[in-house]
Amino acid sequence: MTGCPFLPVFPVVSSGRRAPGALCSTGGCQALRQPGLRRCAWGLGSPDRGDVPGGSAARTEAMCPGGSAARTEAMCPGGSAARTEAMCPGGSAARPRARRPPPAEEGSENVLFGMGNPLLDICAVVDKDFLDKYGLKPNDQILAEEKHKELFEELVKKFKVEYHAGGSTQNSVKVAQWMIQKPHKAATFFGCIGKDKFGEILKKKAEEAHVDAHYYEQSEEPTGTCAACITSDNRSLVANLAAANCYKKEKHLDLEKNWKLVEKAKVYYIAEAATFAREQGFETEDIKEIARKTQALPKVNTKRQRIVVFTQGKDDTVLATENEVTTFPVLVSDQSEIVDTNGAGDAFVGGFLSQLVYDRPVTECIRAGHYAASVIIKRSGCTFPEKPDFH
């Protein structure tokens, strides 16, 4: 796994489990439907905050009528802290109560709900001239600029490409569905795409992954894309969020047929978090200490403890509970087998969620996350074989 020296795994995750050690609640599905919210944009402002495969951060912003801001901040790796603040006209704060559904049963559809920036990954082996033409480095991740406008169409016309349903949250949901296998459509995904060729391909790829994807389709912006330009062992990623930033809550999430899917879910995964320790002023780089301090942050719901999970790439995964901090070694892979680490973080999340929705112990969730990540890093992009070999 690449990126930050530590990566908070579940920033906006809500679970209705009643058992001790369950995830914290961010307001459950009701937190997605705060009164007065007109628009939710899962937008990103810089390359290292992009919803690109293996990306590290995302930010959810919603604007209330009259320009008042509603900000949802959550840090919820397996049950960490969540704070939902909604300031509507008049300055009153809204804190909706969470609905607490019973644990999911195996065989249930739509038990996992994910919402984020859907991107169509377009992967191709390219030459140096192509990189030079668009000012790309051999191994990099950037957001598309005006000069990259024609890159995506040229990539398709000039090279042999592969398409995959991508974007960080969609990757995680896709991996979770793969781990679950049956029933199909155990995982639900919401996001925004364009009414165009790439949008149709993305819908087809999500269907092939057996994810129950419901996209808000609009004509103002094209479908978000991420070009993976491969040269030798390097991958240069260029993400154009486009339609991914155009989601309109009132035209999609609030529709009765869609809201029923939200209410049906038991676990909600929205996006990844930024470097949490720096924002909290923890003044330490010791991962175990960061996990301990995160676990001890104030918590609105005191009826169940918070659980914190940090991944560290090839280093041990850290689990912090109320009583102790424990580490779990990742699965060892031969360096010669590693093809692409960009989707490893998303894969860990997906593996973790695949067990969480069925109320499995957190240690089993971590084991599943490690397994999923170990599979994805041996393949190009966030892809996987037909069936998992996880027991």
C-alpha positions as a Markdown table, in Angstrom:
| # | Residue | x | y | z |
|---|---|---|---|---|
| 1 | Met | 0.0 | 0.0 | 0.0 |
| 2 | Thr | 1.3 | 3.4 | -0.8 |
| 3 | Gly | 0.6 | 7.0 | 0.2 |
| 4 | Cys | 0.6 | 8.4 | 3.8 |
| 5 | Pro | 2.9 | 6.8 | 6.4 |
| 6 | Phe | -0.4 | 5.7 | 8.0 |
| 7 | Leu | -3.8 | 5.5 | 6.5 |
| 8 | Pro | -7.0 | 5.8 | 8.5 |
| 9 | Val | -9.2 | 3.0 | 7.1 |
| 10 | Phe | -12.8 | 4.0 | 7.8 |
| 11 | Pro | -13.5 | 7.7 | 8.1 |
| 12 | Val | -17.2 | 7.7 | 7.3 |
| 13 | Val | -18.5 | 4.3 | 8.3 |
| 14 | Ser | -21.6 | 3.7 | 10.2 |
| 15 | Ser | -22.8 | 0.4 | 11.6 |
| 16 | Gly | -25.9 | -0.4 | 13.4 |
| 17 | Arg | -24.4 | -3.3 | 15.3 |
| 18 | Arg | -25.4 | -3.5 | 19.0 |
| 19 | Ala | -22.5 | -5.6 | 20.2 |
| 20 | Pro | -19.6 | -4.1 | 22.1 |
| 21 | Gly | -16.7 | -3.2 | 19.9 |
| 22 | Ala | -18.9 | -2.2 | 17.0 |
| 23 | Leu | -18.3 | 0.7 | 14.8 |
| 24 | Cys | -19.3 | 4.1 | 15.9 |
| 25 | Ser | -22.4 | 5.6 | 14.4 |
| 26 | Thr | -22.1 | 8.7 | 12.3 |
| 27 | Gly | -25.8 | 9.1 | 12.3 |
| 28 | Gly | -26.5 | 6.0 | 10.2 |
| 29 | Cys | -28.5 | 6.6 | 7.1 |
| 30 | Gln | -30.2 | 9.6 | 8.7 |
| 31 | Ala | -26.9 | 11.5 | 8.6 |
| 32 | Leu | -27.1 | 11.3 | 4.8 |
| 33 | Arg | -30.5 | 13.0 | 4.8 |
| 34 | Gln | -30.2 | 16.0 | 7.1 |
| 35 | Pro | -33.0 | 18.5 | 6.5 |
| 36 | Gly | -32.0 | 21.6 | 4.6 |
| 37 | Leu | -29.1 | 20.1 | 2.6 |
| 38 | Arg | -29.4 | 20.9 | -1.0 |
| 39 | Arg | -26.3 | 19.5 | -2.5 |
| 40 | Cys | -23.6 | 17.0 | -1.5 |
| 41 | Ala | -20.4 | 17.1 | -3.5 |
| 42 | Trp | -17.8 | 14.5 | -3.0 |
| 43 | Gly | -15.2 | 16.9 | -4.4 |
| 44 | Leu | -11.4 | 16.9 | -4.1 |
| 45 | Gly | -9.0 | 19.8 | -4.3 |
| 46 | Ser | -5.6 | 18.3 | -4.9 |
| 47 | Pro | -3.9 | 15.2 | -6.4 |
| 48 | Asp | -3.2 | 13.7 | -3.0 |
| 49 | Arg | -6.9 | 14.2 | -2.0 |
| 50 | Gly | -8.3 | 12.6 | -5.1 |
| 51 | Asp | -10.6 | 9.7 | -5.4 |
| 52 | Val | -8.2 | 7.9 | -7.7 |
| 53 | Pro | -7.5 | 4.2 | -7.3 |
| 54 | Gly | -5.5 | 3.8 | -4.1 |
| 55 | Gly | -6.2 | 7.5 | -3.4 |
| 56 | Ser | -5.8 | 8.8 | 0.1 |
| 57 | Ala | -8.5 | 11.3 | 0.9 |
| 58 | Ala | -11.9 | 12.7 | 0.2 |
| 59 | Arg | -14.0 | 15.5 | 1.6 |
| 60 | Thr | -17.7 | 15.7 | 1.9 |
| 61 | Glu | -19.3 | 19.1 | 1.8 |
| 62 | Ala | -22.9 | 20.1 | 1.8 |
| 63 | Met | -24.4 | 23.6 | 1.5 |
| 64 | Cys | -27.6 | 24.6 | 3.3 |
| 65 | Pro | -30.0 | 27.1 | 1.9 |
| 66 | Gly | -28.7 | 30.7 | 2.3 |
| 67 | Gly | -25.1 | 29.6 | 2.1 |
| 68 | Ser | -24.7 | 28.1 | 5.5 |
| 69 | Ala | -22.3 | 25.3 | 5.6 |
| 70 | Ala | -22.8 | 21.7 | 6.7 |
| 71 | Arg | -19.7 | 19.8 | 7.3 |
| 72 | Thr | -19.4 | 16.1 | 8.1 |
| 73 | Glu | -16.2 | 15.1 | 9.6 |
| 74 | Ala | -15.6 | 11.4 | 10.4 |
| 75 | Met | -12.8 | 9.3 | 11.4 |
| 76 | Cys | -14.1 | 5.8 | 11.8 |
| 77 | Pro | -11.6 | 3.0 | 11.2 |
| 78 | Gly | -13.6 | 0.0 | 12.5 |
| 79 | Gly | -15.3 | 2.3 | 15.0 |
| 80 | Ser | -13.4 | 5.4 | 15.5 |
| 81 | Ala | -14.7 | 9.0 | 16.0 |
| 82 | Ala | -17.4 | 10.7 | 14.0 |
| 83 | Arg | -18.7 | 14.2 | 14.3 |
| 84 | Thr | -21.6 | 15.4 | 12.4 |
| 85 | Glu | -22.4 | 19.1 | 12.4 |
| 86 | Ala | -25.1 | 20.7 | 10.4 |
| 87 | Met | -25.7 | 24.5 | 10.5 |
| 88 | Cys | -28.8 | 25.6 | 8.7 |
| 89 | Pro | -30.4 | 29.0 | 8.4 |
| 90 | Gly | -30.7 | 30.6 | 11.8 |
| 91 | Gly | -27.6 | 28.8 | 13.0 |
| 92 | Ser | -29.4 | 25.9 | 14.7 |
| 93 | Ala | -27.5 | 22.6 | 14.9 |
| 94 | Ala | -29.1 | 19.5 | 13.7 |
| 95 | Arg | -28.0 | 16.1 | 15.1 |
| 96 | Pro | -30.2 | 13.4 | 13.8 |
| 97 | Arg | -30.5 | 10.2 | 15.8 |
| 98 | Ala | -29.1 | 7.1 | 14.2 |
| 99 | Arg | -31.4 | 4.2 | 13.3 |
| 100 | Arg | -29.8 | 1.1 | 14.7 |
| 101 | Pro | -30.8 | -1.9 | 12.5 |
| 102 | Pro | -30.0 | -5.5 | 13.6 |
| 103 | Pro | -26.9 | -7.3 | 12.3 |
| 104 | Ala | -27.1 | -8.4 | 8.7 |
| 105 | Glu | -27.8 | -12.0 | 7.9 |
| 106 | Glu | -25.7 | -13.9 | 5.3 |
| 107 | Gly | -27.6 | -14.0 | 2.0 |
| 108 | Ser | -29.0 | -10.5 | 2.4 |
| 109 | Glu | -28.9 | -8.1 | -0.5 |
| 110 | Asn | -27.9 | -4.4 | -0.2 |
| 111 | Val | -26.3 | -4.8 | 3.3 |
| 112 | Leu | -23.4 | -2.6 | 2.4 |
| 113 | Phe | -23.9 | 1.0 | 1.2 |
| 114 | Gly | -21.1 | 3.0 | -0.5 |
| 115 | Met | -21.2 | 6.5 | -1.8 |
| 116 | Gly | -18.3 | 8.4 | -3.5 |
| 117 | Asn | -16.7 | 9.5 | -6.7 |
| 118 | Pro | -17.2 | 6.9 | -9.5 |
| 119 | Leu | -14.4 | 6.9 | -12.1 |
| 120 | Leu | -14.0 | 4.7 | -15.1 |
| 121 | Asp | -10.4 | 3.4 | -15.0 |
| 122 | Ile | -8.9 | 3.3 | -18.5 |
| 123 | Cys | -5.7 | 1.3 | -18.5 |
| 124 | Ala | -3.2 | 1.0 | -21.3 |
| 125 | Val | 0.5 | 0.4 | -21.9 |
| 126 | Val | 1.8 | 3.6 | -23.5 |
| 127 | Asp | 5.1 | 4.9 | -24.9 |
| 128 | Lys | 7.3 | 7.7 | -23.6 |
| 129 | Asp | 6.1 | 10.0 | -26.4 |
| 130 | Phe | 2.6 | 9.8 | -25.0 |
| 131 | Leu | 3.8 | 10.7 | -21.5 |
| 132 | Asp | 5.9 | 13.6 | -22.8 |
| 133 | Lys | 3.0 | 15.0 | -24.9 |
| 134 | Tyr | 0.9 | 15.4 | -21.8 |
| 135 | Gly | 3.7 | 16.3 | -19.4 |
| 136 | Leu | 3.3 | 13.1 | -17.3 |
| 137 | Lys | 5.8 | 11.5 | -15.1 |
| 138 | Pro | 6.3 | 7.7 | -15.3 |
| 139 | Asn | 5.1 | 7.0 | -11.8 |
| 140 | Asp | 2.7 | 9.7 | -10.5 |
| 141 | Gln | -0.9 | 10.5 | -9.5 |
| 142 | Ile | -2.4 | 13.8 | -10.6 |
| 143 | Leu | -5.7 | 15.5 | -11.2 |
| 144 | Ala | -6.4 | 16.3 | -14.9 |
| 145 | Glu | -5.8 | 19.9 | -16.0 |
| 146 | Glu | -6.9 | 21.7 | -19.2 |
| 147 | Lys | -3.9 | 20.3 | -21.1 |
| 148 | His | -5.1 | 16.8 | -20.4 |
| 149 | Lys | -8.5 | 17.3 | -21.9 |
| 150 | Glu | -7.9 | 15.2 | -25.0 |
| 151 | Leu | -5.7 | 12.6 | -23.2 |
| 152 | Phe | -8.5 | 10.1 | -22.5 |
| 153 | Glu | -10.0 | 9.9 | -26.0 |
| 154 | Glu | -6.5 | 9.7 | -27.5 |
| 155 | Leu | -5.6 | 6.9 | -25.1 |
| 156 | Val | -8.6 | 4.9 | -26.3 |
| 157 | Lys | -7.9 | 5.5 | -30.0 |
| 158 | Lys | -4.2 | 5.0 | -29.9 |
| 159 | Phe | -3.7 | 2.1 | -27.5 |
| 160 | Lys | -5.3 | -1.2 | -26.5 |
| 161 | Val | -7.2 | -0.3 | -23.3 |
| 162 | Glu | -8.9 | -2.2 | -20.4 |
| 163 | Tyr | -11.8 | -0.6 | -18.6 |
| 164 | His | -12.6 | -1.1 | -14.9 |
| 165 | Ala | -15.1 | 0.5 | -12.5 |
| 166 | Gly | -12.9 | 2.6 | -10.3 |
| 167 | Gly | -12.7 | 5.5 | -7.8 |
| 168 | Ser | -11.6 | 4.7 | -4.2 |
| 169 | Thr | -15.0 | 4.1 | -2.7 |
| 170 | Gln | -16.3 | 2.1 | -5.6 |
| 171 | Asn | -13.1 | 0.0 | -5.6 |
| 172 | Ser | -13.7 | -0.9 | -2.0 |
| 173 | Val | -17.4 | -1.7 | -2.5 |
| 174 | Lys | -16.4 | -3.8 | -5.6 |
| 175 | Val | -13.8 | -5.8 | -3.6 |
| 176 | Ala | -16.3 | -6.3 | -0.7 |
| 177 | Gln | -18.8 | -7.8 | -3.2 |
| 178 | Trp | -16.1 | -10.1 | -4.6 |
| 179 | Met | -15.3 | -11.3 | -1.2 |
| 180 | Ile | -18.9 | -11.9 | -0.3 |
| 181 | Gln | -19.6 | -13.6 | -3.7 |
| 182 | Lys | -23.3 | -14.4 | -3.1 |
| 183 | Pro | -25.8 | -13.0 | -3.1 |
| 184 | His | -25.0 | -10.7 | -5.9 |
| 185 | Lys | -25.9 | -7.0 | -5.1 |
| 186 | Ala | -24.9 | -7.4 | -1.5 |
| 187 | Ala | -23.1 | -4.1 | -2.0 |
| 188 | Thr | -24.8 | -0.9 | -3.2 |
| 189 | Phe | -23.1 | 2.1 | -4.7 |
| 190 | Phe | -24.3 | 5.7 | -5.4 |
| 191 | Gly | -22.4 | 8.3 | -7.4 |
| 192 | Cys | -22.7 | 10.6 | -10.4 |
| 193 | Ile | -21.8 | 10.0 | -14.0 |
| 194 | Gly | -22.4 | 11.6 | -17.4 |
| 195 | Lys | -24.8 | 10.5 | -20.1 |
| 196 | Asp | -22.1 | 9.4 | -22.4 |
| 197 | Lys | -20.1 | 6.5 | -23.8 |
| 198 | Phe | -17.8 | 6.2 | -20.7 |
| 199 | Gly | -20.9 | 6.3 | -18.5 |
| 200 | Glu | -22.4 | 3.3 | -20.3 |
| 201 | Ile | -19.2 | 1.4 | -20.0 |
| 202 | Leu | -18.9 | 2.2 | -16.3 |
| 203 | Lys | -22.5 | 0.9 | -15.7 |
| 204 | Lys | -21.6 | -2.3 | -17.5 |
| 205 | Lys | -18.4 | -2.8 | -15.5 |
| 206 | Ala | -20.2 | -2.3 | -12.2 |
| 207 | Glu | -22.9 | -4.8 | -13.3 |
| 208 | Glu | -20.2 | -7.3 | -14.2 |
| 209 | Ala | -18.8 | -6.9 | -10.7 |
| 210 | His | -22.3 | -7.7 | -9.3 |
| 211 | Val | -22.4 | -4.4 | -7.5 |
| 212 | Asp | -25.9 | -2.8 | -7.3 |
| 213 | Ala | -24.8 | 0.6 | -8.7 |
| 214 | His | -27.3 | 3.4 | -8.9 |
| 215 | Tyr | -25.8 | 6.4 | -10.6 |
| 216 | Tyr | -27.3 | 9.9 | -10.8 |
| 217 | Glu | -26.9 | 10.7 | -14.6 |
| 218 | Gln | -26.6 | 14.2 | -15.8 |
| 219 | Ser | -25.5 | 16.0 | -19.0 |
| 220 | Glu | -23.5 | 19.0 | -17.7 |
| 221 | Glu | -20.2 | 17.1 | -17.2 |
| 222 | Pro | -18.8 | 13.9 | -18.7 |
| 223 | Thr | -18.3 | 10.7 | -16.7 |
| 224 | Gly | -15.3 | 10.9 | -14.4 |
| 225 | Thr | -12.3 | 8.9 | -15.7 |
| 226 | Cys | -8.8 | 7.9 | -14.5 |
| 227 | Ala | -6.2 | 7.1 | -17.1 |
| 228 | Ala | -3.6 | 4.6 | -16.0 |
| 229 | Cys | -0.7 | 5.1 | -18.4 |
| 230 | Ile | 1.6 | 2.1 | -18.0 |
| 231 | Thr | 5.3 | 2.1 | -19.0 |
| 232 | Ser | 7.3 | -0.9 | -17.8 |
| 233 | Asp | 6.7 | -1.2 | -14.1 |
| 234 | Asn | 5.4 | 2.3 | -13.7 |
| 235 | Arg | 1.9 | 3.7 | -13.7 |
| 236 | Ser | 1.0 | 7.4 | -14.3 |
| 237 | Leu | -2.5 | 8.1 | -13.1 |
| 238 | Val | -4.5 | 11.0 | -14.4 |
| 239 | Ala | -7.9 | 11.5 | -12.8 |
| 240 | Asn | -10.6 | 13.7 | -14.3 |
| 241 | Leu | -13.4 | 13.9 | -11.6 |
| 242 | Ala | -15.8 | 15.8 | -13.9 |
| 243 | Ala | -19.3 | 14.3 | -13.3 |
| 244 | Ala | -18.2 | 12.8 | -10.0 |
| 245 | Asn | -18.5 | 16.3 | -8.5 |
| 246 | Cys | -22.0 | 16.9 | -9.8 |
| 247 | Tyr | -24.0 | 14.7 | -7.5 |
| 248 | Lys | -27.4 | 16.2 | -6.5 |
| 249 | Lys | -28.8 | 14.8 | -3.3 |
| 250 | Glu | -32.4 | 16.0 | -3.9 |
| 251 | Lys | -32.5 | 14.5 | -7.4 |
| 252 | His | -31.1 | 11.1 | -6.5 |
| 253 | Leu | -30.5 | 10.2 | -2.8 |
| 254 | Asp | -33.9 | 11.7 | -1.7 |
| 255 | Leu | -35.9 | 9.7 | -4.3 |
| 256 | Glu | -38.0 | 7.1 | -2.4 |
| 257 | Lys | -36.7 | 4.1 | -4.4 |
| 258 | Asn | -33.1 | 5.1 | -3.7 |
| 259 | Trp | -33.7 | 6.0 | -0.1 |
| 260 | Lys | -35.1 | 2.5 | 0.6 |
| 261 | Leu | -31.7 | 1.1 | -0.4 |
| 262 | Val | -30.0 | 3.3 | 2.1 |
| 263 | Glu | -32.4 | 2.2 | 4.8 |
| 264 | Lys | -31.9 | -1.4 | 3.9 |
| 265 | Ala | -28.1 | -1.3 | 4.5 |
| 266 | Lys | -26.4 | -2.2 | 7.7 |
| 267 | Val | -23.0 | -0.7 | 7.1 |
| 268 | Tyr | -22.3 | 2.7 | 5.4 |
| 269 | Tyr | -18.9 | 3.5 | 3.8 |
| 270 | Ile | -18.6 | 7.0 | 2.3 |
| 271 | Ala | -14.9 | 7.9 | 1.6 |
| 272 | Glu | -11.4 | 7.9 | 2.9 |
| 273 | Ala | -9.9 | 10.3 | 5.5 |
| 274 | Ala | -7.0 | 12.7 | 5.4 |
| 275 | Thr | -4.0 | 12.5 | 7.6 |
| 276 | Phe | -5.9 | 12.5 | 10.8 |
| 277 | Ala | -3.1 | 12.8 | 13.4 |
| 278 | Arg | -1.7 | 16.0 | 11.9 |
| 279 | Glu | -5.1 | 17.7 | 11.9 |
| 280 | Gln | -5.7 | 16.7 | 15.5 |
| 281 | Gly | -2.3 | 18.0 | 16.6 |
| 282 | Phe | -1.2 | 14.7 | 18.2 |
| 283 | Glu | 2.5 | 15.7 | 17.9 |
| 284 | Thr | 3.8 | 12.2 | 17.4 |
| 285 | Glu | 4.7 | 9.9 | 14.5 |
| 286 | Asp | 4.4 | 6.7 | 16.5 |
| 287 | Ile | 1.6 | 4.8 | 14.9 |
| 288 | Lys | 0.6 | 2.9 | 18.0 |
| 289 | Glu | 0.4 | 6.2 | 20.0 |
| 290 | Ile | -1.6 | 7.8 | 17.2 |
| 291 | Ala | -4.0 | 4.9 | 17.3 |
| 292 | Arg | -4.3 | 5.1 | 21.1 |
| 293 | Lys | -5.0 | 8.8 | 21.0 |
| 294 | Thr | -7.5 | 8.4 | 18.3 |
| 295 | Gln | -9.3 | 5.7 | 20.2 |
| 296 | Ala | -9.5 | 8.0 | 23.2 |
| 297 | Leu | -11.0 | 11.0 | 21.4 |
| 298 | Pro | -14.4 | 12.2 | 22.7 |
| 299 | Lys | -17.3 | 10.1 | 21.5 |
| 300 | Val | -21.0 | 11.1 | 21.3 |
| 301 | Asn | -22.3 | 7.5 | 21.6 |
| 302 | Thr | -20.8 | 6.2 | 24.9 |
| 303 | Lys | -22.7 | 2.9 | 24.8 |
| 304 | Arg | -20.1 | 1.1 | 22.9 |
| 305 | Gln | -16.4 | 1.5 | 22.6 |
| 306 | Arg | -14.5 | 2.9 | 19.6 |
| 307 | Ile | -12.2 | 0.7 | 17.6 |
| 308 | Val | -9.4 | 2.2 | 15.5 |
| 309 | Val | -7.6 | 0.5 | 12.6 |
| 310 | Phe | -4.5 | 1.9 | 10.8 |
| 311 | Thr | -2.8 | 0.3 | 7.9 |
| 312 | Gln | 0.9 | 0.9 | 7.1 |
| 313 | Gly | 1.6 | -0.6 | 3.7 |
| 314 | Lys | 3.9 | -3.5 | 4.2 |
| 315 | Asp | 4.2 | -2.9 | 7.9 |
| 316 | Asp | 1.9 | -4.2 | 10.6 |
| 317 | Thr | -1.7 | -3.2 | 10.8 |
| 318 | Val | -2.5 | -1.5 | 14.1 |
| 319 | Leu | -5.7 | -2.1 | 16.1 |
| 320 | Ala | -6.6 | 0.1 | 19.1 |
| 321 | Thr | -9.4 | -0.7 | 21.5 |
| 322 | Glu | -10.3 | 0.7 | 24.8 |
| 323 | Asn | -8.0 | -1.7 | 26.6 |
| 324 | Glu | -5.0 | -2.2 | 24.3 |
| 325 | Val | -3.2 | -1.6 | 21.1 |
| 326 | Thr | -2.5 | -4.7 | 19.0 |
| 327 | Thr | -0.6 | -5.2 | 15.8 |
| 328 | Phe | -1.3 | -7.7 | 13.0 |
| 329 | Pro | 1.4 | -8.6 | 10.4 |
| 330 | Val | 0.3 | -8.3 | 6.8 |
| 331 | Leu | 0.6 | -11.3 | 4.5 |
| 332 | Val | 4.1 | -11.6 | 3.1 |
| 333 | Ser | 4.4 | -11.4 | -0.7 |
| 334 | Asp | 7.5 | -12.1 | -2.8 |
| 335 | Gln | 8.7 | -8.8 | -4.3 |
| 336 | Ser | 8.8 | -10.4 | -7.7 |
| 337 | Glu | 5.0 | -11.1 | -7.5 |
| 338 | Ile | 4.0 | -7.5 | -6.8 |
| 339 | Val | 2.6 | -5.8 | -9.9 |
| 340 | Asp | 0.7 | -2.7 | -8.6 |
| 341 | Thr | 0.2 | -1.4 | -5.1 |
| 342 | Asn | -2.1 | 1.5 | -6.0 |
| 343 | Gly | -5.4 | -0.3 | -5.1 |
| 344 | Ala | -4.1 | -2.0 | -2.0 |
| 345 | Gly | -5.7 | 0.4 | 0.5 |
| 346 | Asp | -9.1 | 0.2 | -1.2 |
| 347 | Ala | -8.8 | -3.6 | -1.3 |
| 348 | Phe | -8.1 | -3.7 | 2.4 |
| 349 | Val | -11.2 | -1.7 | 3.1 |
| 350 | Gly | -13.3 | -3.9 | 0.9 |
| 351 | Gly | -12.1 | -7.1 | 2.5 |
| 352 | Phe | -12.7 | -5.6 | 6.0 |
| 353 | Leu | -16.2 | -4.5 | 5.1 |
| 354 | Ser | -17.1 | -7.9 | 3.6 |
| 355 | Gln | -16.8 | -9.4 | 7.1 |
| 356 | Leu | -18.1 | -6.4 | 9.0 |
| 357 | Val | -21.5 | -6.5 | 7.4 |
| 358 | Tyr | -22.0 | -10.0 | 8.8 |
| 359 | Asp | -20.9 | -9.0 | 12.3 |
| 360 | Arg | -17.7 | -11.0 | 12.3 |
| 361 | Pro | -15.0 | -10.2 | 14.9 |
| 362 | Val | -12.7 | -7.3 | 14.1 |
| 363 | Thr | -9.7 | -9.6 | 13.9 |
| 364 | Glu | -11.5 | -11.6 | 11.2 |
| 365 | Cys | -12.3 | -8.3 | 9.4 |
| 366 | Ile | -8.6 | -7.4 | 9.4 |
| 367 | Arg | -7.6 | -10.8 | 8.2 |
| 368 | Ala | -10.0 | -10.5 | 5.3 |
| 369 | Gly | -8.6 | -7.0 | 4.5 |
| 370 | His | -5.0 | -8.3 | 4.5 |
| 371 | Tyr | -6.1 | -11.2 | 2.2 |
| 372 | Ala | -7.9 | -8.9 | -0.3 |
| 373 | Ala | -4.9 | -6.5 | -0.4 |
| 374 | Ser | -2.5 | -9.3 | -1.0 |
| 375 | Val | -4.5 | -10.4 | -4.0 |
| 376 | Ile | -4.9 | -7.0 | -5.6 |
| 377 | Ile | -1.2 | -6.0 | -5.4 |
| 378 | Lys | -0.3 | -9.0 | -7.6 |
| 379 | Arg | -2.5 | -7.8 | -10.4 |
| 380 | Ser | -2.8 | -4.6 | -12.6 |
| 381 | Gly | -5.3 | -2.1 | -11.2 |
| 382 | Cys | -7.9 | -2.9 | -8.6 |
| 383 | Thr | -8.8 | -6.3 | -10.2 |
| 384 | Phe | -9.2 | -9.8 | -8.9 |
| 385 | Pro | -9.8 | -13.4 | -10.0 |
| 386 | Glu | -13.2 | -14.9 | -10.3 |
| 387 | Lys | -13.5 | -16.1 | -6.8 |
| 388 | Pro | -11.5 | -15.4 | -3.5 |
| 389 | Asp | -9.7 | -18.1 | -1.7 |
| 390 | Phe | -10.4 | -16.8 | 1.8 |
| 391 | His | -11.2 | -19.3 | 4.6 |
